[in-house]
């Protein structure tokens, strides 16, 4: 009972004039049939590209917002914890502990926190992105998306390491800037 479906394949390097000519003839044939639906591969490719860009942007926004809030909370808790231990740091300073050794001790503690956070952030972020992909944009997540996501997590982890190094430096500087007695009395 006639042709139900047909596809026209064009060369990739077809000129715009030839493309318009083929499209015009194709439309004439298609519209002569009642209920015809025309889809163009260029439009489908453009839509898929925009959808992929929107998905990547949404991953970036979601992980960025979560990362900023998690980072603020984490830095606040760790910095507050270290401030509470200033009495111990003051006692170490009174016992002759040098500035670089105190910095190294605090930085190694920060490094341990950083390693744990980094190891946990990869599976958590990948799982969250996968769930987001399933529930919001349907499963279009590809391996390339995972590599981009891992790259963004690595940038976040690198920034966090810099922040932790700054915290270690600030704590050490604060302990050695004050007198020993004020460091010891700080926690009382």
C-alpha positions as CSV (number, residue, x, y, z in Angstrom):
1,X,0.0,0.0,0.0
2,X,2.8,2.4,-0.9
3,X,5.9,3.7,0.7
4,X,5.7,4.2,4.5
5,X,9.3,5.3,5.2
6,X,12.3,6.3,3.2
7,X,15.6,7.9,3.9
8,X,17.8,10.1,1.8
9,X,21.5,10.0,2.5
10,X,23.6,12.9,1.4
11,X,27.4,13.4,1.2
12,X,28.9,15.2,4.2
13,X,30.5,17.9,1.9
14,X,27.4,18.7,0.0
15,X,27.0,22.4,-0.9
16,X,24.3,24.5,0.6
17,X,22.7,25.0,-2.8
18,X,22.6,21.3,-3.5
19,X,21.3,20.6,0.0
20,X,18.4,23.1,-0.5
21,X,17.6,21.6,-3.9
22,X,17.4,18.0,-2.5
23,X,15.4,19.3,0.5
24,X,12.9,21.1,-1.7
25,X,12.4,18.0,-3.9
26,X,12.2,15.7,-0.8
27,X,9.6,18.0,0.8
28,X,7.5,18.0,-2.4
29,X,7.4,14.2,-2.4
30,X,6.8,13.9,1.4
31,X,4.0,16.5,1.5
32,X,2.2,14.8,-1.3
33,X,1.5,12.0,1.2
34,X,-1.0,12.7,3.9
35,X,0.4,12.5,7.5
36,X,4.1,12.7,6.4
37,X,6.7,13.5,9.1
38,X,10.0,14.9,8.0
39,X,13.1,14.8,10.2
40,X,16.5,16.1,9.2
41,X,19.7,14.7,10.5
42,X,21.3,18.2,10.8
43,X,18.5,19.3,13.1
44,X,18.7,16.0,15.1
45,X,22.5,16.5,15.4
46,X,22.1,20.1,16.4
47,X,19.4,19.1,19.0
48,X,21.6,16.3,20.4
49,X,24.6,18.7,20.7
50,X,22.5,21.3,22.5
51,X,21.1,18.6,24.8
52,X,24.6,17.4,25.6
53,X,25.8,20.9,26.3
54,X,22.8,21.5,28.6
55,X,23.5,18.3,30.4
56,X,27.1,19.1,31.0
57,X,26.2,22.6,32.1
58,X,23.7,21.2,34.6
59,X,26.3,18.8,35.9
60,X,28.7,21.7,36.4
61,X,26.1,23.8,38.2
62,X,24.9,21.0,40.5
63,X,28.3,19.9,41.4
64,X,29.6,23.5,41.7
65,X,26.9,24.5,44.1
66,X,27.2,21.3,46.2
67,X,31.0,21.6,46.1
68,X,30.9,25.3,47.3
69,X,28.6,24.5,50.2
70,X,30.5,21.3,51.1
71,X,33.8,23.2,50.9
72,X,32.5,26.0,53.1
73,X,31.2,23.6,55.8
74,X,34.3,21.5,55.6
75,X,36.8,24.4,55.9
76,X,34.8,25.9,58.7
77,X,34.7,22.7,60.7
78,X,38.4,21.9,60.2
79,X,39.5,25.5,60.8
80,X,37.4,25.6,64.0
81,X,38.8,22.3,65.1
82,X,42.4,23.5,64.6
83,X,41.6,26.8,66.4
84,X,40.4,24.8,69.4
85,X,43.7,22.9,69.5
86,X,45.8,26.1,69.7
87,X,46.5,25.4,73.3
88,X,48.2,22.1,72.3
89,X,50.1,24.0,69.6
90,X,51.1,26.6,72.1
91,X,52.5,23.9,74.5
92,X,54.4,22.4,71.5
93,X,55.8,25.8,70.8
94,X,56.8,26.3,74.4
95,X,58.6,22.9,74.3
96,X,60.7,24.1,71.4
97,X,58.7,22.9,68.4
98,X,59.8,24.8,65.3
99,X,57.5,26.6,63.0
100,X,58.1,24.4,60.0
101,X,57.6,21.2,62.0
102,X,54.2,22.6,63.3
103,X,53.3,23.6,59.8
104,X,54.2,20.1,58.5
105,X,52.2,18.4,61.2
106,X,49.1,20.5,60.6
107,X,49.6,20.2,56.8
108,X,49.9,16.4,57.0
109,X,46.6,16.3,59.0
110,X,45.0,18.4,56.3
111,X,46.5,16.1,53.7
112,X,44.8,13.1,55.3
113,X,41.5,15.0,55.3
114,X,42.0,15.9,51.7
115,X,42.9,12.4,50.6
116,X,39.7,11.0,52.3
117,X,37.5,13.7,50.8
118,X,39.0,13.2,47.3
119,X,38.6,9.4,47.5
120,X,34.9,9.8,48.6
121,X,34.1,12.6,46.1
122,X,34.7,10.6,43.0
123,X,32.2,7.8,43.6
124,X,29.7,10.2,45.2
125,X,29.8,12.7,42.4
126,X,29.6,10.0,39.7
127,X,26.7,8.4,41.4
128,X,24.9,11.7,41.8
129,X,25.5,12.6,38.1
130,X,24.3,9.2,37.0
131,X,21.1,9.5,39.1
132,X,20.6,13.1,37.8
133,X,21.0,11.7,34.2
134,X,18.4,9.0,34.8
135,X,15.8,11.2,36.5
136,X,16.2,14.5,34.6
137,X,17.6,14.0,31.1
138,X,17.2,10.3,30.6
139,X,20.3,8.0,30.3
140,X,22.4,9.9,27.8
141,X,25.5,10.0,30.0
142,X,28.5,8.8,28.0
143,X,32.1,7.9,28.9
144,X,33.2,11.3,27.7
145,X,30.9,12.9,30.2
146,X,32.4,10.9,33.0
147,X,35.9,12.0,32.1
148,X,34.8,15.6,32.0
149,X,33.2,15.1,35.4
150,X,36.3,13.5,36.8
151,X,38.3,16.5,35.5
152,X,36.0,18.9,37.3
153,X,36.3,16.9,40.5
154,X,40.1,17.0,40.1
155,X,40.0,20.8,39.8
156,X,37.8,20.9,42.9
157,X,40.3,18.6,44.8
158,X,43.3,20.7,43.7
159,X,41.5,23.9,45.0
160,X,40.7,22.2,48.2
161,X,44.3,21.2,48.7
162,X,45.4,24.8,48.2
163,X,42.8,25.9,50.8
164,X,43.9,23.3,53.3
165,X,47.5,24.4,52.8
166,X,46.4,28.0,53.4
167,X,44.6,26.9,56.6
168,X,47.8,25.0,57.8
169,X,49.8,28.2,57.1
170,X,47.3,30.4,58.9
171,X,47.2,28.2,62.0
172,X,51.0,28.0,62.2
173,X,51.4,31.7,61.6
174,X,48.7,32.4,64.3
175,X,50.5,30.2,66.9
176,X,53.9,31.8,66.3
177,X,52.6,35.4,66.0
178,X,51.0,35.3,69.5
179,X,52.8,34.9,72.7
180,X,53.0,31.4,74.1
181,X,50.9,32.3,77.1
182,X,48.1,33.7,74.9
183,X,48.1,30.5,72.8
184,X,47.8,28.4,75.9
185,X,45.0,30.6,77.4
186,X,43.1,30.8,74.1
187,X,41.3,27.6,74.6
188,X,40.3,28.3,78.2
